[in-house]
C-alpha cells in the first residue's frame, strides 16, 4: 500500500466530520459524494439555499448534512462564538450574524465550536479569504502566534526523509518570517509530521551556511530561531543552521555537522523565507519527480485548510483526509 492509500485508510479508521465550505461548486459536490461513498467520515456541505440543486437533495439522502448559512438553526450559536472572539476588535453582534452567512466563516465556526473536526475551502475563494476566516473564527494554537503552511513531499527515492516522505515548511504563507516566527514554523511542522506522516520529526533549519561557515544577518536569523526552539524546550530533535546537503546527505552531514542528531537524517525542512521554500518545493516536484500534497495550514488551534482554485474533486477528498489526520492523528 502506497503512502496516499495509507493516508486514506488511516483517516477512515479515525473518522470524524469534515465541513466543505463551497457546496455549490461541482467539484465539492463530487468530493462529498466520494467521501460518503468511502464511509470514512461524515460530511457537512455548506450551500446557500438559493444555490441548492437536486444533487444536494440526493446527497442529503445519502447522509450528507446540507447547511444553508443564511437559515441554519446553528446560526445564532455560531454568531455568539464569533462575537465573543471578535468583540474586542470592534465586531458587533449584528456584524457577527452577517459574517456567519459567509460559507467560509460558517465552516470555520463549525470547527471552532466542535460541530466539525476540520474545514476545507478555497476551491472558489482566495487563500486570503480562507485564512482570514480561519484566523477570525478558530485562531492560532495555544502558545503560538504564527500560522504557516506545509507541504507533504512524497519522493520516489526512499533515501530522502522517511522512505521518501518529508515535510517542507513554510512554502506558501509567510514571505519573510523573523526568528520567532521561524521557530514557530518549526514547531508546527514537527506537529504536522507527527500527525500526517507518523513517527518522530528530525527538523533542519536551513540556510546557506552550516555551523557558522558563513557570517551574515540571514544566517543569524536561523541561529536565533534555533535558540528560540531551545528556550521553548521543543520535544523533537532539531538543528541549524544547516545547508541542504548537510541536512540530507549522511556523508556531508558527518563532515559539516559532526555529532548532529539531524544532519544527514532530516525529514522536516524549515526554509528561511518564502523565496527559498516555494522555489524548492516546486523544483523538487517538477525536476525531482516528487508529489506535493498541500499546502496544509498549520499553527491553527483546529484544522482549516485551503485548496487551489484549480483543484479536482480528488484533491478535495485528499485534503479532507489530511485535515482529519491533522485533527485526530
N, C-alpha and C positions, 0 to 999 in steps of 0.2 A: 504494500500500500504506500503510495507516494505521500509527500507532505501535505498536499492540498486535500487529498482524500482523508488523511488523518485529522485535519482541522475540522472537516465536516462531521466526521464520526465523533470527535471529542465534543463538539458543540451540541450535537444531537443527544449525547449522553448527559450533558449538563442541563439542557433545556432552557426555559426562560421565555420572556416575551420581548420581541423587538418591535419598535414602532417606526413605520416608514412614513416620512413626513409628506411626500409629494404624491399622494394616492391617485391623483388624476392622470399621472403620466403612465403611458402604456407599459414602459419597462418596469416601473414599480409594481404595476398590477400583475405583470407576468412573474416577477420575482416573488410576490406574495403567494401566488399560486404554487410556485416551485417549493417555497418554504413549507407551506402546509401539506403539500403532497409528500414531502420528505418526512414529515412528522417529527422534526427535531425541535421545533419551537412553536410558540404561539405568536400571532401576528396581529398588530393593530395597523390599520391603513387610515391615514388622515386625509379626508377628502371633503371639501366644502359641498354642501347639498346641491348647489347649482351646477356642480361638475360631476355629479354622480351619474353613472351609466348602468345599464343592465348587468354588465360584468361584475359590478360591485355587489349586486344582489346575489349573484352566483357565488362569489367569494364568501359572502356572509353565510350562505347555506353550508359552506364547507368549513365554517368555524372562524373566519377572519372577522375581527372586530372592526367595523367601519365607523369612524368617528368624524362627525361634522363639527369642526371647531367653532362654528357660528351658533350651534344649537345643542351641543352635547351637554348632558347632565353634569359633567365634571367641570364645566367652565368656571363656576363660581369658586370652587375649591382651588383650582389651578391659578385663578386670578389672585386669590388670597395669598397663595405662596409667593407669586411673583411680586405682589405689592410689598410683602414683608421683606423680600430681598432688596427691592429697588427703591423703597420709600425714601431712604437716606440720600439717594441720588436725585430725588425730586419727582419720582413717578407717583402719580395719583392712583387711587383705586380704579377710577374710570379708565385711565390710560392702561392699567394692567389688564382690565377686562377686554379692552380693544386689542391689546397685544396678543391675548390668548387666541384671537381669531386668525392670527398668522400661523399656518400649519407648522412652521419650524419651531415657533415658540410653544405651541400646543404639544408637539412631540417631545421637546426638551423638558417641558414641565411634567409630562407623564413620567419621564425618567427621574427627574428631581424628586417627585413625590412618591416614588416607589411603585407606580402603576405599571411601569415597564422597566426592563433591565438595561436597555440600550436603545438609542435612536440613530437613524440613518437618514441623511438628507443631502441635498446638493446636486441631484440629477438635473434639476431645473434652475435652482437658485445658485448664487455665487458662494464661494468659500467664505467670503467676508460675512455674508448673511448667516450662514450656518454656524460659524464660530461665534458671532455676536449673540445669537440666540442661546447657544450652549453656555457662554460665559454669564449672560444675564440670568439664566434660569438655573443652572447647575453650579457653576463656579469652579475654581481650582480645587485640587485635592488638599486636604488639611496639611499644613506645613509647607505648601508650595504656592508660589505666585506666578509661575511660568507655565503657560500652555504651549505645547510644541507639537511636533509630528514625528512619526517614524514610518519607515518602510521595512517590511519583512522581505529580505532578499533571498531568493532561492537559486543557488548557483549550481550548474551541472557538475562542477568539480567538487567532490566531497572533502577535499583538503581544507576548504575555507570554512571557518566558523564551526558549527556543529553539523557535520555531514552535509555541508553546502548551504546551511541556513544561517543567516545573520540578521541583525537589526542595524539599520542606518538611521541616525538622527542628528540634527533636525534638517530635513531636506525640503520643507515646504512652507514654513510659517515665519520664523524669526530671522530677519536679514542679517543682523549683527548683534548677537547676544553678548552681554557683558559676562564677567567671570561667574557671578552668582547665577545668572540665567543658564550659563553653560553647565554649571554643576547640577542645576535642577533638570536640565535636559537629560543629563546622565542618569539621575535618579529615576526619571520617568522611563527612559529607555531600558534600564535594567528591569523595571516592573513589567514593561511590555514584553521583554524577552521571557521572563518567567511565566507570564500568563499565556502567551501565544506559542512560543517555541517549546518552553519547558526546560527544566534544568537550571544551572547556575550561570548567570552572566559574567563575562570577563570583559570589562569595559576599557576601551582605549580612547583617551582624549588626544585627538590627532592634531598635528602641527607640521611645519616644515623643519622642525628641529626635534632631536631626541636627546633627552638628558643634558640639556644645555649646550648642544653642539652649535647653536646659533643664539645670538642675543638680539632681541627685538621686542617692542611692545606687544606685537601679536603673539609672540611666544609667552610673554609674561601673563597675558590673559589666560592662557591654557594652564600654566602652572598655578595661577591663582585659583582657577576652577578646581584643580586637584586638591589644593589646600582647603577649599570650601567643603569638598566631599569628606576630607579627613576630619574637619571640625564638626561635621554633622554625624560622624560615625556611620557612614554608609555601610550597609551589610552585604556588600559584594566586593569582589576584587576589582581594582581599577588602577590605571597608571597613566601617566602623561607628564610632560609632553612626549608623544611618540610619533615618528614618521610612519607612513602607511606600511612600508616594507618591514619596519621593525615590529609593527603590531601584528602582521600576518605571517611572516616567514620565520620559522624557528631558527634557522641559521643566522639570519640578520638580527633577530631579536636577541640571541645569545651574545653577539658581538657588541651591539649598540646599547643594550639594556640588560647586562648580566644580572641574574637574580630576580628579574621582574616576574611577577605571577601572571602577567598579561602578555608581555612581548612574545610574539610568535604564536600566540594562542587566542587572540581576541575573537570574540563572537558578537560584540557590540561596538560599533564605531560611532564616536561622537565627533562631529565636524565643527571646526571653529567658527564657521559662519555659513550663511545660506549659499553663497557662491560655491564653496567647496562641496557642501552636501548635495546640492541639486545637480551640479555637474557630475559628481562622482557616481551617484546612483544611476543617472541616465547613461553614463559611459559603461558602467558595469552591466546594465540591462542591454544596451544596444550593441556594444562591442564584445562584451564578455558572455553574452547569451544567458544572463540571469533573468529570472522572473521577479518583478517587483510587485508586492502586494501592499496596497495603501494609496495615499498616505493615511495612517491612523492617527487620530488626535490622541494625545497623551497629556497627563497632568491635570485632567478634569476629575472632579470628585466621582463622577459616574460617566460611562461611555456615551459619547455623542459623536458620530463620525460623518465625515464629508465624502461625497462622491465626485468624480469627474463628470462634467456635463456631457461627455462623450461616452459614458459608461453603458454597458449592456446589462440585461437582466441577470446574466450570470455573475457579473461584477457585483451587483447589488446583493445577490444571495451570498456570495463570498464575504463581502463586507459585513453582512448581518451575522454570519457565523463568527467572524473575527471579533465583532463587537460583543457578542455573547461570551466569548472566551475572555475578553478583557474584563467583563463584568463578574465572571464567576470562575475563571480559570485559575 
